[in-house]
Amino acid sequence: MTVLDNRALNRAMLGRQLLLDRADLPVEDAVAHLCGLQAQEPQEPFVGLWSRLTAFDPKTLSDLLTRRRVVRTHLMRRTVHLVTADDVLAWRARHEAMLRQRVLGVYRDELKGVNLDELASEARELMADGKPRTAAEIVRELAPGRPGPGPRALGEMVVAALVPMAQAPPRGLWRAKGGVRNVALSSWLGRPVDPPAPDGSDPVGQALVRRYLAAHGPAATADLRAWSGLAGLPGAVAAVRDELVAFRDERGRELLDLPGAPRPDPDTPAPVRFLPAFDNAILGYQDRSRIIDDAHRGLSVAGERVVLVDGRAAATWNITDGTVTVDPLRTFSRTDRAAVADQGRELASFLSGGESDRVRVAASPR
């Protein structure tokens, strides 16, 4: 079986994630291809798409949100993701059990004795009017007569698990500030969530396997599980296995992939890219060694924004008062420092609407 080293896996990941060459794709198509973008920080998806698309206009993404073509919702790993309307309707039921279990994992003691099916029914009835509500407003309506769970536990269970919700704009719009107001997904999109297959088969799980590999492969089943948060995908993998090709990584893990998917030459040049917090390219894997050194693994869960140099996390970045500040994780060559500075200036201009192109690259590693 062919062994793919980390550099080969890195280039495959960069290609699938649209980070080798910026893609000339419509924004909605890019969101679909990427299987969504993690979005609990509302402005981060704009950076993620700017780094991936040619001539990305942030107003286009805002327009897709207001036209309800893409939505912000709890989905993979119980985190807020920006996904297409079609995908959330197709995928939401497949994630429901995981969403419940993840909320219970945090609030099990508080929710002990609560009839979750009854709570879900009352919450769906409350939200059926299509009115956006904050979690606090939802809790005030549902808490009377239900002693026990605290407001945070009750709100999390309803909003993140029991009722498919979208976060209504202005939350998530370009340069807009707005708290989270939840609206029933079916009301917001005018269509119900797709039900599970009546025959017990798992076409949604099988589609998720294919879609994940198209955006992240080659990958191990542990990577798929880490990305989705779903434990019950072995059956879906088994069902599509004959369609797939297999490799091994340097650790001996089996990696699966779509047969016709691009696997660029490991020597393909990789340009500097600035990634947002919690980017797919990092959180899409259980084994993140294809993009981040073991010494810096903590960055992947700390919400740090990273800079890729030669395809690997080589710095962190932030922006303050229009200035992009880069803190290297290793010593840069003169060529790398210049490339980071050039891309940082472009990012500063994008984030400031052309008012600033200031960048500061620290002289030594952090």
VEXDREN-2710 file (C-alpha; in Angstrom, 1 decimal):
% VEXDREN-2710
k/r/px/py/pz
1/MET/0.0/0.0/0.0
2/THR/1.4/3.4/-1.0
3/VAL/2.7/5.5/2.0
4/LEU/2.0/9.2/1.9
5/ASP/4.4/11.3/3.9
6/ASN/3.4/14.5/5.8
7/ARG/4.5/16.7/2.9
8/ALA/2.3/14.8/0.4
9/LEU/-0.6/14.9/2.8
10/ASN/0.0/18.6/3.4
11/ARG/-0.1/19.4/-0.3
12/ALA/-3.3/17.3/-0.8
13/MET/-4.9/19.1/2.1
14/LEU/-3.9/22.6/0.8
15/GLY/-5.3/21.7/-2.6
16/ARG/-8.6/20.4/-1.3
17/GLN/-8.9/23.4/1.0
18/LEU/-8.3/25.9/-1.8
19/LEU/-5.1/27.1/-0.2
20/LEU/-2.6/26.2/-2.9
21/ASP/-4.3/28.5/-5.5
22/ARG/-7.1/30.9/-4.8
23/ALA/-10.2/29.5/-6.5
24/ASP/-12.5/31.3/-8.9
25/LEU/-15.6/29.9/-7.3
26/PRO/-18.9/31.5/-6.3
27/VAL/-18.9/32.0/-2.5
28/GLU/-21.9/29.7/-1.9
29/ASP/-20.1/27.0/-3.9
30/ALA/-17.0/27.4/-1.9
31/VAL/-18.9/27.1/1.4
32/ALA/-20.5/23.9/0.1
33/HIS/-17.2/22.5/-1.1
34/LEU/-15.5/23.2/2.3
35/CYS/-18.4/21.5/4.1
36/GLY/-19.0/24.7/5.9
37/LEU/-16.6/26.9/8.0
38/GLN/-16.5/27.0/11.8
39/ALA/-17.9/30.4/12.7
40/GLN/-18.5/30.9/16.4
41/GLU/-16.3/34.1/15.9
42/PRO/-18.6/35.9/13.4
43/GLN/-16.0/37.6/11.3
44/GLU/-13.6/34.7/11.0
45/PRO/-15.2/33.1/7.9
46/PHE/-14.6/36.2/5.9
47/VAL/-10.9/35.8/6.4
48/GLY/-11.1/32.1/5.6
49/LEU/-12.8/32.8/2.3
50/TRP/-10.6/35.8/1.5
51/SER/-7.6/33.4/1.8
52/ARG/-9.2/30.9/-0.6
53/LEU/-11.1/32.8/-3.3
54/THR/-10.1/35.3/-6.0
55/ALA/-11.6/38.7/-5.7
56/PHE/-13.7/37.8/-2.6
57/ASP/-16.2/40.5/-1.8
58/PRO/-17.4/40.2/1.9
59/LYS/-20.7/41.8/1.0
60/THR/-21.5/38.7/-1.1
61/LEU/-21.3/36.5/2.0
62/SER/-23.5/38.9/3.9
63/ASP/-26.0/38.9/1.1
64/LEU/-26.1/35.1/1.2
65/LEU/-26.9/35.2/4.9
66/THR/-29.7/37.7/4.5
67/ARG/-31.1/35.8/1.6
68/ARG/-31.0/32.7/3.7
69/ARG/-28.8/30.8/1.2
70/VAL/-26.2/30.1/4.0
71/VAL/-26.9/30.0/7.7
72/ARG/-25.1/30.0/11.0
73/THR/-26.0/27.0/13.1
74/HIS/-24.8/24.4/15.6
75/LEU/-23.6/21.4/13.7
76/MET/-20.2/19.6/13.5
77/ARG/-18.8/19.0/17.0
78/ARG/-21.6/21.2/18.5
79/THR/-19.8/24.3/17.3
80/VAL/-21.3/27.1/15.3
81/HIS/-20.7/26.6/11.6
82/LEU/-21.5/28.6/8.5
83/VAL/-23.1/26.1/6.0
84/THR/-25.3/26.2/3.0
85/ALA/-29.1/26.0/3.5
86/ASP/-29.2/22.8/1.5
87/ASP/-26.5/21.2/3.6
88/VAL/-27.9/22.0/7.0
89/LEU/-31.3/20.7/6.0
90/ALA/-29.8/17.5/4.7
91/TRP/-27.3/17.0/7.6
92/ARG/-29.1/18.3/10.7
93/ALA/-31.1/15.1/11.6
94/ARG/-27.9/13.0/11.3
95/HIS/-26.2/15.2/13.9
96/GLU/-29.1/15.4/16.4
97/ALA/-28.1/12.5/18.7
98/MET/-24.5/13.8/18.8
99/LEU/-25.7/17.3/19.7
100/ARG/-27.8/16.1/22.5
101/GLN/-25.0/13.9/23.9
102/ARG/-22.5/16.7/23.8
103/VAL/-24.7/19.1/25.7
104/LEU/-25.5/16.4/28.2
105/GLY/-21.8/15.8/28.6
106/VAL/-21.5/19.3/30.0
107/TYR/-24.8/19.7/31.9
108/ARG/-25.7/16.1/32.7
109/ASP/-26.3/16.7/36.4
110/GLU/-28.4/19.8/35.9
111/LEU/-30.5/18.1/33.2
112/LYS/-31.0/14.9/35.1
113/GLY/-34.7/14.1/35.3
114/VAL/-35.7/16.5/32.5
115/ASN/-37.8/14.9/29.8
116/LEU/-35.9/16.0/26.8
117/ASP/-38.6/14.9/24.3
118/GLU/-41.2/16.9/26.2
119/LEU/-38.9/19.9/26.3
120/ALA/-38.2/19.7/22.6
121/SER/-41.9/19.6/21.8
122/GLU/-42.6/22.7/23.9
123/ALA/-39.6/24.5/22.4
124/ARG/-40.6/23.7/18.8
125/GLU/-44.1/25.0/19.6
126/LEU/-42.6/28.2/21.0
127/MET/-40.4/28.8/18.0
128/ALA/-43.0/27.9/15.4
129/ASP/-43.9/31.6/15.0
130/GLY/-40.6/32.2/13.3
131/LYS/-39.7/35.0/15.7
132/PRO/-35.9/35.3/16.5
133/ARG/-35.3/35.0/20.2
134/THR/-32.2/35.1/22.4
135/ALA/-31.4/32.1/24.5
136/ALA/-32.5/34.1/27.6
137/GLU/-35.9/34.8/26.1
138/ILE/-36.4/31.2/25.2
139/VAL/-35.5/30.1/28.7
140/ARG/-37.9/32.6/30.3
141/GLU/-40.7/31.0/28.3
142/LEU/-39.8/27.4/29.0
143/ALA/-38.4/27.6/32.6
144/PRO/-41.7/28.1/34.6
145/GLY/-42.9/24.8/35.9
146/ARG/-39.6/23.1/35.2
147/PRO/-37.4/23.3/38.3
148/GLY/-34.0/21.9/38.2
149/PRO/-31.8/22.9/35.2
150/GLY/-30.1/26.3/35.3
151/PRO/-30.8/28.8/32.6
152/ARG/-27.6/28.1/30.8
153/ALA/-28.1/24.4/30.7
154/LEU/-31.7/24.8/29.5
155/GLY/-30.8/27.3/26.9
156/GLU/-27.9/25.3/25.5
157/MET/-29.9/22.1/25.3
158/VAL/-32.8/23.8/23.4
159/VAL/-30.7/26.1/21.1
160/ALA/-27.8/23.8/20.3
161/ALA/-29.5/20.4/20.3
162/LEU/-33.3/20.0/20.6
163/VAL/-34.6/22.4/18.0
164/PRO/-32.7/23.0/14.7
165/MET/-31.9/26.7/14.8
166/ALA/-30.3/29.4/12.7
167/GLN/-28.7/32.5/14.1
168/ALA/-30.5/35.4/12.5
169/PRO/-28.6/38.4/11.0
170/PRO/-27.2/40.9/11.8
171/ARG/-25.1/38.2/13.6
172/GLY/-22.4/37.1/11.2
173/LEU/-22.7/40.0/8.7
174/TRP/-19.6/41.8/7.5
175/ARG/-18.5/44.3/10.1
176/ALA/-21.8/44.1/11.9
177/LYS/-22.3/43.6/15.6
178/GLY/-25.2/41.7/16.9
179/GLY/-26.0/39.3/19.7
180/VAL/-27.2/35.8/19.0
181/ARG/-30.9/35.6/18.1
182/ASN/-32.2/32.1/17.4
183/VAL/-34.9/31.3/14.9
184/ALA/-36.3/27.8/14.0
185/LEU/-34.4/26.5/11.0
186/SER/-37.6/25.3/9.2
187/SER/-39.2/28.7/9.7
188/TRP/-36.1/30.6/8.5
189/LEU/-35.6/28.5/5.4
190/GLY/-39.2/27.7/4.7
191/ARG/-38.4/24.0/4.4
192/PRO/-38.4/21.2/7.0
193/VAL/-35.2/19.4/8.0
194/ASP/-34.8/16.2/6.0
195/PRO/-35.9/13.2/8.1
196/PRO/-33.7/10.1/8.6
197/ALA/-34.1/7.4/6.0
198/PRO/-37.1/5.3/6.9
199/ASP/-35.4/2.0/6.1
200/GLY/-32.6/2.6/8.6
201/SER/-29.9/3.1/5.9
202/ASP/-27.6/6.0/6.1
203/PRO/-27.4/7.9/2.8
204/VAL/-26.6/11.2/4.7
205/GLY/-23.6/9.5/6.5
206/GLN/-22.4/8.1/3.2
207/ALA/-22.6/11.6/1.6
208/LEU/-20.8/13.1/4.5
209/VAL/-17.9/10.6/4.0
210/ARG/-17.6/11.5/0.3
211/ARG/-17.9/15.3/1.0
212/TYR/-15.4/15.2/3.8
213/LEU/-12.8/13.4/1.7
214/ALA/-13.4/15.8/-1.2
215/ALA/-12.5/18.7/1.1
216/HIS/-10.0/17.1/3.5
217/GLY/-8.7/13.8/2.1
218/PRO/-6.8/11.6/2.2
219/ALA/-7.8/11.0/5.8
220/ALA/-8.2/8.3/8.4
221/THR/-11.6/7.4/9.9
222/ALA/-10.4/9.0/13.2
223/ASP/-9.9/12.3/11.2
224/LEU/-13.5/12.1/9.9
225/ARG/-14.8/11.4/13.4
226/ALA/-12.8/14.4/14.8
227/TRP/-14.1/16.7/12.2
228/SER/-17.8/15.7/12.4
229/GLY/-18.1/14.8/16.0
230/LEU/-20.1/11.7/14.9
231/ALA/-19.1/8.4/16.3
232/GLY/-21.6/6.4/14.2
233/LEU/-19.9/6.6/10.8
234/PRO/-18.2/3.2/10.5
235/GLY/-21.3/1.9/8.7
236/ALA/-21.3/4.7/6.3
237/VAL/-17.6/4.2/5.6
238/ALA/-18.1/0.5/5.1
239/ALA/-21.0/1.2/2.7
240/VAL/-18.8/3.4/0.4
241/ARG/-15.5/1.6/0.9
242/ASP/-15.5/-0.1/-2.5
243/GLU/-15.7/3.4/-4.1
244/LEU/-12.5/4.6/-2.3
245/VAL/-8.8/4.1/-2.6
246/ALA/-6.5/3.5/0.4
247/PHE/-3.1/4.7/1.5
248/ARG/-1.0/4.7/4.7
249/ASP/0.6/7.5/6.5
250/GLU/4.1/7.4/8.1
251/ARG/2.5/6.2/11.3
252/GLY/0.9/3.2/9.6
253/ARG/-2.7/4.5/9.8
254/GLU/-4.9/3.7/6.9
255/LEU/-6.0/6.7/4.9
256/LEU/-9.0/6.7/2.6
257/ASP/-9.7/8.9/-0.4
258/LEU/-11.8/9.5/-3.5
259/PRO/-10.1/7.9/-6.4
260/GLY/-10.1/10.9/-8.7
261/ALA/-9.4/13.5/-6.1
262/PRO/-6.3/15.8/-6.6
263/ARG/-3.1/14.8/-4.8
264/PRO/-0.6/17.4/-5.9
265/ASP/3.1/16.7/-6.2
266/PRO/4.7/17.1/-2.7
267/ASP/7.1/19.7/-4.3
268/THR/4.3/21.9/-5.4
269/PRO/5.1/25.5/-4.1
270/ALA/2.7/26.6/-1.3
271/PRO/2.1/30.3/-1.0
272/VAL/1.8/32.2/2.3
273/ARG/-1.7/32.1/3.6
274/PHE/-3.3/33.8/6.7
275/LEU/-5.9/31.5/8.3
276/PRO/-8.7/32.6/10.7
277/ALA/-9.3/31.1/14.1
278/PHE/-10.5/27.5/14.2
279/ASP/-9.9/27.0/10.4
280/ASN/-10.9/23.8/8.7
281/ALA/-7.4/23.1/7.6
282/ILE/-6.4/22.6/11.2
283/LEU/-9.6/21.4/12.9
284/GLY/-10.5/19.1/10.1
285/TYR/-8.2/16.3/11.4
286/GLN/-7.5/14.3/14.5
287/ASP/-3.9/14.1/13.4
288/ARG/-2.9/17.6/12.7
289/SER/0.8/16.9/12.0
290/ARG/0.2/17.4/8.3
291/ILE/0.0/21.2/8.9
292/ILE/1.2/21.9/12.5
293/ASP/4.3/20.8/14.4
294/ASP/3.9/18.8/17.6
295/ALA/5.5/21.6/19.5
296/HIS/2.7/24.0/18.5
297/ARG/-0.3/21.6/18.7
298/GLY/-1.9/23.8/21.4
299/LEU/-2.5/26.5/18.9
300/SER/-5.1/24.4/17.2
301/VAL/-7.4/24.4/20.2
302/ALA/-6.5/27.9/21.6
303/GLY/-8.3/29.7/18.7
304/GLU/-5.0/31.3/17.5
305/ARG/-5.0/32.6/13.9
306/VAL/-2.1/31.1/12.1
307/VAL/0.1/32.0/9.1
308/LEU/1.1/29.2/6.7
309/VAL/4.6/29.3/5.3
310/ASP/5.4/26.5/2.9
311/GLY/2.1/25.0/3.9
312/ARG/2.7/24.7/7.6
313/ALA/1.8/26.8/10.6
314/ALA/4.8/29.1/11.0
315/ALA/3.4/32.2/12.8
316/THR/0.4/33.6/14.6
317/TRP/-1.3/36.8/13.6
318/ASN/-3.7/39.4/14.9
319/ILE/-4.9/42.8/13.9
320/THR/-5.2/45.9/16.1
321/ASP/-6.1/49.4/14.9
322/GLY/-5.6/48.4/11.3
323/THR/-2.2/46.9/11.8
324/VAL/-1.6/43.2/11.2
325/THR/0.9/41.8/13.7
326/VAL/2.7/38.6/12.9
327/ASP/4.6/36.6/15.6
328/PRO/6.8/33.9/14.0
329/LEU/7.0/30.4/15.5
330/ARG/10.4/29.9/13.9
331/THR/13.1/32.0/12.2
332/PHE/12.0/33.3/8.8
333/SER/14.3/33.5/5.8
334/ARG/14.5/36.9/4.1
335/THR/12.3/35.6/1.3
336/ASP/9.7/34.1/3.7
337/ARG/9.6/37.3/5.8
338/ALA/9.0/39.4/2.6
339/ALA/6.2/37.1/1.5
340/VAL/4.5/37.1/4.9
341/ALA/4.7/40.9/5.0
342/ASP/3.3/41.3/1.5
343/GLN/0.3/39.0/2.3
344/GLY/-0.1/40.7/5.6
345/ARG/-0.4/44.1/3.9
346/GLU/-3.1/42.7/1.6
347/LEU/-5.0/41.3/4.6
348/ALA/-4.8/44.6/6.5
349/SER/-6.2/46.4/3.5
350/PHE/-9.0/43.8/3.2
351/LEU/-10.0/44.0/6.9
352/SER/-9.8/47.8/7.0
353/GLY/-11.7/48.4/3.7
354/GLY/-8.5/49.9/2.1
355/GLU/-7.8/52.3/4.9
356/SER/-4.6/50.6/6.1
357/ASP/-2.0/48.3/4.8
358/ARG/0.2/48.3/7.9
359/VAL/1.9/45.1/8.9
360/ARG/4.5/44.3/11.6
361/VAL/6.4/41.0/11.5
362/ALA/8.2/40.4/14.8
363/ALA/12.0/39.9/14.5
364/SER/12.3/36.7/16.5
365/PRO/10.1/33.6/17.3
366/ARG/7.6/33.9/20.1
END
